Amino acid sequence: MSTLPISVSPITPDATLSAELLETLKALNLRESEYHKICQHLKREPNKPELYMFSALWSEHCSYKHTKPLLKKLPTQGPMVVLGPGENAGIVQIGPHQVAFKVESHNHPTAIEPYQGAATGVGGILRDIITLNARPVALLNALRFGTSDPEPTPQAYPNATQRARNAYLLKGAVAGIADYGNCMGIPTLAGDTFLAPWYTENPLVNAMALGVLAGPIMPSGISREDCAPLHAAGINPLVVYAGAPTGRDGLGGAAFASRALETEKANDDRPAVQVGDPFMGKRLLESCLEAFALKVNDKKAVLAAQDMGAAGLACALAEMSDKAGLGMRLDLDKVPIRQSGLEPHEFLLSETQERMLLVVAPDKLDALLAVFKRHEVPACVIGEVTQEPLAKAYFKNQCVVNLPPALLTSLAPVYPPANKPDEPERLKQRRERQALEALQDLPALADLTPEVITPVLNALLDSSNLRMRDDVWGHYDRHVGNRTLQACEHGGAGVLALEAPEHGDWSKTHRVATCLEGNPRHVALEPFTGTKGIVAFCARKLATTGATPIAVTNNLNFGDPEAPETEYQLGYSVEGIKQACEVLKTPVTGGNVSLYNVHGGRPIEPSPTIGMVGHIAPGVPLIPARVNPAEAASKLKIALLGRFKPSLGGSEYQWLKTGEFYGAPPSVALADEARLSLVILPALAQAGLIQAARSLSLGGLWVGLHKFLGAMPLSNTLERPQYGGKFNLAALLPQAKHRTDVLLFGESHGSVLIAYHESDEPAINAILERHLPSVGTVSELRLTPLGGVLPNAPLTLDADTMPV
């Protein structure tokens, strides 16, 4: 490896690499074949800073080299899509508003330093939104951690020491998320928390953000059209650094996120974890939006903007240049620093947070710098855009980087997966086991007594994944900004108004509904069906608020992409997203891939998360996720609407009873899901026929009924109003055709609970009949009345009406 300045000595394709260089490549997570490819393109060896740049930009985190062919299969076009994949975030049209949204992961950093790892994950996704010229208005998160509870089946859970560590990690991550979002003044609307032992060494933090465009979309890449007049006049656009001074924190973060995690070497990896400063983040937000709006003589001051996130300055330098086939020349000595003695590769690859790189018209520089000065954000010129398509960096008057930008980005290596990988035998055996195996059937419905059912129900409602998670969302400010109409404590999707109401009537505004969900056990059993089910569940969850689902962002959290098991899971999971999004008309506008979630040779269970946004139009009432106490006294009826096909495979009940998951997960009928979420529920909402609605999910029907009614476990001593009633489930038996425990606690897709006034039942049935096919495909969608709501009463089964 040559030393500075750059060597131009040639290297032959079959040159033997020294042991020292091979060790360096291993440390940088570069293959020997990749090094040869670099040398062949450059016709020389790369020097140290260049090699570090290739390490970062050719990492999985930046280049998607194992997943790019898969992701190209996803549908990305739709009537509401303004901006699809390839940019910092996707943008959709919601009424007169353009809404940007995206999800990102910050998994490895959270395992090493939970507070900063999670906090900077939030900061990073917010800057992705800001860079597009959008003001962030909402946050969501999906958290996957090892359990900290002493469960009834301790053999399936970590030991006491591991439980203590899991509690520490979750508490730290929640604090980091809360502090960053709360300090920025952005509400956390919704999310999903799932605890399981396989996350003990590999916790996952997926952070999602939504923003509303403040003006025209700000491009992330340099535009030839913007630069051409300046170049013709002999002037180069300037490159401006704005934000926190650069330090050594986050050094090599992209490469760190693209290899297996080794928590035993936490101290060695700690420099790769970024350190967040939400107060600087807030100042950068306000100054950037003001700068993007700045015009001088009717011409914009900022021509392009890019967050210095993963791979830091190196990534911004390469990506901004490559998008227009232009070049960029940077002077590293002009970069603001907070630590002395930085080497060139440290300037380039530091992932210090709260920084932006801007391309600015020279005659508007003074006005631009005045904006940042007013907000107390450091800003200065560190380079210029050149017509020569080369990314160059200088340090102490020496050229230390001289690379074609395309070689760092669009020409990065790609490793296509097998066309149709075979299902590994271990996965096949687990899936083919009977879901009822090792489970004791509950008595028949007619014989069920409170003494039998109450302990099971209480255990489920108090389990890690079904309890009310005050320890998580209780730390988040969910209502800052006064636009939040529904948040995570309701158990439904988050809902936010996009505009101020006239005369205080929120129902006349455009509102966005959003959620971020996953179900790792279902995906582990059947990646294709399980992932389809997550997309369908998100659509139902939005539809139960009165929203029409619009578009999707996804985060694919998997193990080693070159392991046959992960390759199979990843390929079929993406295929599940593809098919579900096509049928549900929710194109994918972007997302994130997090691979190498492996520790000690053991990968996490596959954990894709799906973020979705929907539109509640003016005039459509917002449907709450549980029965309103004010409505409960009016003797509402409760019914199950949809296709009820419960399964215990991968259910919370099965896991609670056995400490394992096996069998077939719930089936997914996409045609019925589309009718329910895109046609029937919107029609019922528009007609004002639903007083509350909730999609069935973890825990099944009986747990869902309790949460829907706000009922407490029968043994709970908290003093609060309780709404229940006697429910007759006999009508579900012909649909379920299952044992009692499957009926009560099996999990089903395609089903929602609705509350309505009895007088509205004929109108509901009329809408159902109008939209169900009379010929051709047979739909299993139906309305099944279950019972009525009674205030101050327990929720019980009406055994008198059960069949003998």
CORCOR-V262393 format. One record per residue. N is the residue number from 0. RES is the residue in one letter. PSI is psi in degrees with one decimal (NA if undefined). NEAR is the number of other ideal C-beta (glycine too) atoms within 12 Angstrom. Layout:
BEGIN
n=(N,N)
res=(RES,RES)
psi=(PSI,PSI)
near=(NEAR,NEAR)
END
This chain:
BEGIN
n=(0,1,2,3,4,5,6,7,8,9,10,11,12,13,14,15,16,17,18,19,20,21,22,23,24,25,26,27,28,29,30,31,32,33,34,35,36,37,38,39,40,41,42,43,44,45,46,47,48,49,50,51,52,53,54,55,56,57,58,59,60,61,62,63,64,65,66,67,68,69,70,71,72,73,74,75,76,77,78,79,80,81,82,83,84,85,86,87,88,89,90,91,92,93,94,95,96,97,98,99,100,101,102,103,104,105,106,107,108,109,110,111,112,113,114,115,116,117,118,119,120,121,122,123,124,125,126,127,128,129,130,131,132,133,134,135,136,137,138,139,140,141,142,143,144,145,146,147,148,149,150,151,152,153,154,155,156,157,158,159,160,161,162,163,164,165,166,167,168,169,170,171,172,173,174,175,176,177,178,179,180,181,182,183,184,185,186,187,188,189,190,191,192,193,194,195,196,197,198,199,200,201,202,203,204,205,206,207,208,209,210,211,212,213,214,215,216,217,218,219,220,221,222,223,224,225,226,227,228,229,230,231,232,233,234,235,236,237,238,239,240,241,242,243,244,245,246,247,248,249,250,251,252,253,254,255,256,257,258,259,260,261,262,263,264,265,266,267,268,269,270,271,272,273,274,275,276,277,278,279,280,281,282,283,284,285,286,287,288,289,290,291,292,293,294,295,296,297,298,299,300,301,302,303,304,305,306,307,308,309,310,311,312,313,314,315,316,317,318,319,320,321,322,323,324,325,326,327,328,329,330,331,332,333,334,335,336,337,338,339,340,341,342,343,344,345,346,347,348,349,350,351,352,353,354,355,356,357,358,359,360,361,362,363,364,365,366,367,368,369,370,371,372,373,374,375,376,377,378,379,380,381,382,383,384,385,386,387,388,389,390,391,392,393,394,395,396,397,398,399,400,401,402,403,404,405,406,407,408,409,410,411,412,413,414,415,416,417,418,419,420,421,422,423,424,425,426,427,428,429,430,431,432,433,434,435,436,437,438,439,440,441,442,443,444,445,446,447,448,449,450,451,452,453,454,455,456,457,458,459,460,461,462,463,464,465,466,467,468,469,470,471,472,473,474,475,476,477,478,479,480,481,482,483,484,485,486,487,488,489,490,491,492,493,494,495,496,497,498,499,500,501,502,503,504,505,506,507,508,509,510,511,512,513,514,515,516,517,518,519,520,521,522,523,524,525,526,527,528,529,530,531,532,533,534,535,536,537,538,539,540,541,542,543,544,545,546,547,548,549,550,551,552,553,554,555,556,557,558,559,560,561,562,563,564,565,566,567,568,569,570,571,572,573,574,575,576,577,578,579,580,581,582,583,584,585,586,587,588,589,590,591,592,593,594,595,596,597,598,599,600,601,602,603,604,605,606,607,608,609,610,611,612,613,614,615,616,617,618,619,620,621,622,623,624,625,626,627,628,629,630,631,632,633,634,635,636,637,638,639,640,641,642,643,644,645,646,647,648,649,650,651,652,653,654,655,656,657,658,659,660,661,662,663,664,665,666,667,668,669,670,671,672,673,674,675,676,677,678,679,680,681,682,683,684,685,686,687,688,689,690,691,692,693,694,695,696,697,698,699,700,701,702,703,704,705,706,707,708,709,710,711,712,713,714,715,716,717,718,719,720,721,722,723,724,725,726,727,728,729,730,731,732,733,734,735,736,737,738,739,740,741,742,743,744,745,746,747,748,749,750,751,752,753,754,755,756,757,758,759,760,761,762,763,764,765,766,767,768,769,770,771,772,773,774,775,776,777,778,779,780,781,782,783,784,785,786,787,788,789,790,791,792,793,794,795,796,797,798,799,800,801,802,803)
res=(M,S,T,L,P,I,S,V,S,P,I,T,P,D,A,T,L,S,A,E,L,L,E,T,L,K,A,L,N,L,R,E,S,E,Y,H,K,I,C,Q,H,L,K,R,E,P,N,K,P,E,L,Y,M,F,S,A,L,W,S,E,H,C,S,Y,K,H,T,K,P,L,L,K,K,L,P,T,Q,G,P,M,V,V,L,G,P,G,E,N,A,G,I,V,Q,I,G,P,H,Q,V,A,F,K,V,E,S,H,N,H,P,T,A,I,E,P,Y,Q,G,A,A,T,G,V,G,G,I,L,R,D,I,I,T,L,N,A,R,P,V,A,L,L,N,A,L,R,F,G,T,S,D,P,E,P,T,P,Q,A,Y,P,N,A,T,Q,R,A,R,N,A,Y,L,L,K,G,A,V,A,G,I,A,D,Y,G,N,C,M,G,I,P,T,L,A,G,D,T,F,L,A,P,W,Y,T,E,N,P,L,V,N,A,M,A,L,G,V,L,A,G,P,I,M,P,S,G,I,S,R,E,D,C,A,P,L,H,A,A,G,I,N,P,L,V,V,Y,A,G,A,P,T,G,R,D,G,L,G,G,A,A,F,A,S,R,A,L,E,T,E,K,A,N,D,D,R,P,A,V,Q,V,G,D,P,F,M,G,K,R,L,L,E,S,C,L,E,A,F,A,L,K,V,N,D,K,K,A,V,L,A,A,Q,D,M,G,A,A,G,L,A,C,A,L,A,E,M,S,D,K,A,G,L,G,M,R,L,D,L,D,K,V,P,I,R,Q,S,G,L,E,P,H,E,F,L,L,S,E,T,Q,E,R,M,L,L,V,V,A,P,D,K,L,D,A,L,L,A,V,F,K,R,H,E,V,P,A,C,V,I,G,E,V,T,Q,E,P,L,A,K,A,Y,F,K,N,Q,C,V,V,N,L,P,P,A,L,L,T,S,L,A,P,V,Y,P,P,A,N,K,P,D,E,P,E,R,L,K,Q,R,R,E,R,Q,A,L,E,A,L,Q,D,L,P,A,L,A,D,L,T,P,E,V,I,T,P,V,L,N,A,L,L,D,S,S,N,L,R,M,R,D,D,V,W,G,H,Y,D,R,H,V,G,N,R,T,L,Q,A,C,E,H,G,G,A,G,V,L,A,L,E,A,P,E,H,G,D,W,S,K,T,H,R,V,A,T,C,L,E,G,N,P,R,H,V,A,L,E,P,F,T,G,T,K,G,I,V,A,F,C,A,R,K,L,A,T,T,G,A,T,P,I,A,V,T,N,N,L,N,F,G,D,P,E,A,P,E,T,E,Y,Q,L,G,Y,S,V,E,G,I,K,Q,A,C,E,V,L,K,T,P,V,T,G,G,N,V,S,L,Y,N,V,H,G,G,R,P,I,E,P,S,P,T,I,G,M,V,G,H,I,A,P,G,V,P,L,I,P,A,R,V,N,P,A,E,A,A,S,K,L,K,I,A,L,L,G,R,F,K,P,S,L,G,G,S,E,Y,Q,W,L,K,T,G,E,F,Y,G,A,P,P,S,V,A,L,A,D,E,A,R,L,S,L,V,I,L,P,A,L,A,Q,A,G,L,I,Q,A,A,R,S,L,S,L,G,G,L,W,V,G,L,H,K,F,L,G,A,M,P,L,S,N,T,L,E,R,P,Q,Y,G,G,K,F,N,L,A,A,L,L,P,Q,A,K,H,R,T,D,V,L,L,F,G,E,S,H,G,S,V,L,I,A,Y,H,E,S,D,E,P,A,I,N,A,I,L,E,R,H,L,P,S,V,G,T,V,S,E,L,R,L,T,P,L,G,G,V,L,P,N,A,P,L,T,L,D,A,D,T,M,P,V)
psi=(122.0,160.2,170.2,147.8,178.8,132.5,145.1,19.7,133.6,161.4,136.0,151.3,-32.2,22.0,141.4,127.6,144.8,158.9,-37.1,-42.4,-39.7,-37.5,-38.7,-44.5,-40.6,-43.9,-31.9,3.1,36.7,139.8,157.0,-39.7,-34.0,-37.3,-41.8,-37.5,-41.8,-47.9,-38.1,-40.6,-41.9,-19.7,32.0,172.0,143.8,150.5,-175.7,-53.6,-35.1,-42.7,-39.9,-35.7,-42.3,-38.2,-43.4,-48.8,-17.9,7.0,159.4,-37.1,-35.3,-37.2,-16.3,41.7,-20.9,-14.8,-11.5,-45.0,-34.7,-45.7,-25.2,-15.3,-18.8,143.4,133.2,-4.4,145.6,161.0,-24.8,-1.2,120.9,-39.3,125.2,-158.2,154.4,-14.2,-175.3,-27.7,162.4,157.9,133.4,157.4,122.9,100.0,-132.2,1.0,144.9,122.4,123.8,141.9,149.5,156.7,143.9,160.6,153.4,64.0,-57.7,-45.3,-36.2,-33.8,-29.8,-44.5,91.3,-40.5,-56.6,-35.4,-46.1,-40.2,-45.0,-22.0,-41.5,-46.4,-40.2,-43.4,-30.4,-40.3,-30.3,-38.9,-45.1,-41.0,-26.9,-1.5,40.4,142.0,119.9,135.6,-12.2,151.7,151.2,162.6,148.3,118.0,132.3,111.5,160.1,152.1,147.4,11.0,141.2,95.2,164.6,-21.5,77.4,-22.7,-21.1,-2.3,162.8,160.9,179.9,-39.9,-42.9,-37.5,-39.9,-40.7,-40.9,-42.1,-41.2,-44.4,-47.0,-44.9,-43.5,-41.7,-43.7,-41.5,-41.5,-43.8,-46.5,-48.0,-42.2,-49.2,-43.1,-41.6,-32.2,-12.1,35.6,123.7,144.5,109.0,-41.4,-179.8,-164.8,128.0,127.7,124.5,133.5,154.0,-27.7,-4.7,4.7,-46.3,-9.3,66.5,150.7,134.5,108.7,119.5,132.7,144.4,149.6,144.4,156.3,128.0,131.7,-5.0,-157.6,150.6,131.2,120.1,146.1,-22.0,156.8,138.6,129.6,-36.8,-38.4,-35.4,-26.8,-48.3,-36.1,-44.0,-37.2,-29.8,5.8,22.0,138.1,132.9,147.9,151.0,120.9,131.4,127.2,130.7,-159.1,145.4,149.5,136.5,-166.3,0.8,144.5,14.7,121.9,23.4,-37.9,-43.5,-37.4,-39.0,-5.8,27.4,166.2,143.6,136.9,89.8,-18.2,-23.4,34.3,-42.0,-34.5,-34.6,-9.7,-36.3,-20.4,-9.3,128.3,163.2,124.9,155.4,89.0,-26.3,-40.8,-36.8,-41.0,-42.1,-38.6,-39.3,-54.4,-40.0,-38.2,-46.1,-36.9,-39.5,-39.6,-29.5,-9.8,128.8,142.2,121.4,43.0,17.0,136.9,148.1,-42.1,122.4,-25.6,156.6,144.6,135.0,140.1,74.9,-113.3,130.9,8.2,-135.0,-34.6,-43.0,-44.8,-42.2,-48.2,-47.9,-41.8,-36.1,-45.5,-33.8,-23.4,1.3,26.6,-172.2,176.9,137.9,118.9,143.7,103.2,-24.4,-17.9,-6.5,127.0,136.0,155.3,1.0,137.0,162.7,17.9,137.4,162.4,-44.5,-25.1,-39.3,-44.9,-34.4,-3.6,138.5,36.8,135.2,170.7,50.8,144.6,148.6,124.9,144.6,125.2,140.5,129.2,-37.9,-4.8,8.5,-47.0,-42.1,-37.6,-48.1,-29.8,-34.7,-48.9,-35.7,-39.1,-31.6,5.5,42.6,120.6,136.6,139.5,161.9,129.6,2.4,-164.0,161.2,134.0,155.9,-29.1,122.6,67.7,137.8,114.7,142.8,137.7,144.1,120.3,45.4,13.8,140.6,112.7,-10.9,131.2,87.5,146.7,124.7,-35.4,-31.4,-28.8,-23.9,-84.1,-20.8,12.4,149.2,150.7,135.3,90.6,143.0,169.2,149.6,-54.2,85.5,144.6,149.1,123.0,146.4,-38.3,-42.6,-40.2,-43.2,-39.7,-39.8,-35.2,-8.1,149.1,128.7,-22.3,-7.4,138.4,16.9,136.9,121.7,135.2,158.7,162.4,156.4,-42.9,-21.7,-2.5,136.9,159.4,-33.1,-27.7,-45.9,-31.6,-45.8,-37.2,-46.6,-45.9,-40.1,-39.2,-46.5,-20.3,4.6,164.9,-37.5,0.0,-13.4,160.3,122.2,62.8,-29.2,-12.1,-71.9,-14.2,-16.4,-13.9,139.3,112.6,-6.9,5.0,138.3,-13.0,28.3,-3.5,124.1,-23.8,135.3,-174.6,-24.7,-14.8,-13.4,4.7,-161.8,156.2,142.3,131.1,136.2,136.8,-2.4,160.8,142.0,153.7,127.8,28.9,12.4,98.1,-23.5,-13.1,8.9,163.4,131.2,147.4,132.3,142.5,153.2,162.8,112.9,162.7,166.4,85.5,-32.7,-43.3,-41.1,-38.2,-35.0,-44.6,96.4,-40.0,-55.3,-42.9,-40.5,-37.9,-42.0,-36.0,-45.4,-45.2,-40.2,-42.3,-43.8,-43.9,-40.8,-40.0,-41.4,-30.5,-10.3,-11.1,3.0,154.0,118.7,142.1,-53.1,167.6,146.9,149.3,152.8,115.8,102.6,109.4,180.0,-143.2,117.7,-15.3,-4.2,134.3,-38.9,-47.3,-38.3,-43.1,-50.1,-44.5,-44.4,-45.5,-26.7,-44.8,-38.7,-35.9,-43.0,-46.0,-53.7,-42.4,-43.4,-32.9,-46.6,-39.1,0.0,44.1,83.8,155.6,121.7,0.2,-176.0,-154.8,148.8,128.7,105.1,-178.4,32.1,74.3,138.8,129.4,31.0,-2.0,120.8,160.3,162.8,148.8,131.1,60.4,142.3,144.6,123.8,137.3,147.2,148.8,168.7,124.0,112.1,156.9,138.0,-15.8,120.5,144.0,127.4,121.1,161.0,-3.5,163.2,129.9,129.6,-33.6,-29.0,-24.1,-33.2,-12.8,18.5,56.8,151.5,147.9,135.1,157.7,122.1,123.8,-154.8,112.7,103.7,74.8,150.4,144.9,-5.8,115.8,14.2,162.2,-34.2,-47.4,-43.4,-41.2,-39.0,-31.5,-18.3,14.7,169.2,138.8,169.4,-169.6,133.0,173.7,141.4,159.8,121.8,96.6,-33.5,-43.6,-36.4,-41.8,-42.5,-42.0,-48.8,-30.9,-17.7,-61.2,-53.0,-43.7,-37.6,-42.1,-38.6,-45.2,-35.3,-5.5,32.5,-8.1,128.9,-23.2,153.8,146.3,130.8,137.0,144.8,-131.8,136.4,-22.5,-161.5,-47.7,-39.0,-42.9,-40.4,-43.5,-44.2,-35.1,-36.6,-1.3,19.1,151.7,157.2,146.6,-24.5,-3.0,135.7,1.1,138.7,107.6,154.1,141.2,132.4,127.8,-140.1,175.4,125.9,132.9,111.2,7.3,-34.0,-18.8,-14.9,-42.9,-30.8,-45.3,-43.4,46.0,174.2,168.0,-42.2,-30.4,-42.8,-43.4,-39.7,-0.6,150.4,139.3,141.3,167.5,14.7,136.1,146.6,135.0,147.2,135.3,161.8,138.0,-35.1,-17.9,-2.5,-41.3,-39.3,-37.9,-45.6,-35.0,-41.7,-40.5,-46.6,-35.3,-33.6,-0.8,142.7,135.9,-22.3,167.0,-130.1,130.8,126.9,143.5,14.0,133.5,164.3,122.5,100.4,136.9,-30.6,-168.0,162.4,135.3,130.0,150.5,44.1,149.8,162.1,115.5,163.2,138.7,86.1,-24.6,-27.6,5.9,146.2,150.3,NA)
near=(31,22,17,26,21,30,23,16,17,14,26,14,17,11,17,13,26,15,11,11,25,17,14,23,29,19,18,36,32,38,22,23,17,31,34,24,23,38,34,21,25,31,18,23,30,43,34,29,41,47,42,42,49,49,43,47,49,44,41,41,40,39,37,37,33,36,39,26,21,37,33,18,25,39,28,30,21,28,14,29,32,30,35,28,30,26,34,45,47,47,41,44,26,39,25,15,32,34,45,46,56,51,51,48,53,53,50,50,51,49,48,38,37,37,31,38,48,51,42,48,53,52,51,50,53,50,51,42,49,49,49,43,39,44,35,50,43,55,54,53,53,49,52,50,47,39,39,30,31,19,29,21,22,16,12,26,29,29,19,15,13,25,25,19,26,37,27,24,41,40,25,31,47,38,30,40,49,34,29,49,43,28,29,42,26,44,36,47,46,45,45,44,41,43,39,39,37,35,43,36,34,42,52,56,56,48,51,56,53,55,45,38,34,28,21,19,28,42,31,39,36,45,29,25,17,27,36,19,19,29,25,12,13,9,21,29,43,38,47,46,41,47,46,39,29,40,29,29,34,47,36,41,47,44,41,44,47,39,33,33,39,22,28,14,18,25,13,17,28,25,29,43,39,50,33,44,29,33,23,33,43,31,31,41,40,27,35,47,34,29,45,36,23,32,20,21,11,8,18,31,36,46,42,43,45,45,44,50,46,49,42,50,51,52,43,53,49,49,43,43,48,32,31,30,25,40,36,47,32,43,28,38,21,27,41,30,26,22,20,11,11,29,25,37,35,34,43,48,51,44,50,43,43,46,50,50,46,50,50,45,37,29,20,30,29,20,27,40,28,19,33,36,19,17,26,18,37,29,39,29,29,39,36,32,46,30,24,20,28,30,44,36,45,29,29,17,11,20,26,38,46,34,39,29,39,23,33,44,37,26,24,35,28,22,23,21,31,21,12,12,25,15,24,22,13,19,32,17,14,27,33,18,24,19,38,28,20,19,31,17,24,32,21,23,36,20,17,28,18,19,15,23,36,27,20,37,41,24,27,36,35,28,35,41,38,34,29,27,28,13,23,34,33,18,29,40,27,33,25,24,27,17,31,35,39,40,35,40,27,34,40,42,49,52,46,47,36,38,22,15,19,12,9,11,16,28,25,21,31,33,45,50,53,55,52,51,49,50,48,42,44,50,44,42,44,39,41,37,34,45,48,41,51,52,54,52,48,54,49,52,47,51,50,51,50,45,45,40,48,44,51,51,54,53,46,48,50,47,39,28,42,27,28,22,32,39,35,36,44,45,35,39,51,42,31,40,47,30,29,44,41,26,28,45,29,50,37,45,41,40,45,46,42,53,45,38,46,32,29,16,14,21,38,44,38,46,49,56,49,51,55,54,60,48,38,42,28,24,19,33,31,41,46,35,43,34,43,27,22,15,25,31,17,23,22,39,35,46,43,42,44,46,38,42,37,46,42,47,42,40,45,39,44,42,45,38,31,27,21,28,43,34,34,34,41,43,30,41,31,35,27,38,47,37,35,49,51,30,29,41,46,36,29,40,41,25,23,21,37,44,39,45,50,43,45,44,43,42,39,46,48,46,40,44,43,43,36,46,42,32,38,28,30,24,18,20,9,12,8,14,21,27,36,32,32,22,42,27,41,26,24,40,23,16,27,33,14,33,26,36,36,37,40,41,44,45,52,46,43,41,49,48,47,48,44,38,24,21,14,24,26,15,22,35,23,18,31,31,18,17,24,28,18,10,7,8,15,14,26,28,35,28,37,34,28,37,34,30,42,27,26,19,23,26,41,31,37,23,24,13,18,24,17,10)
END
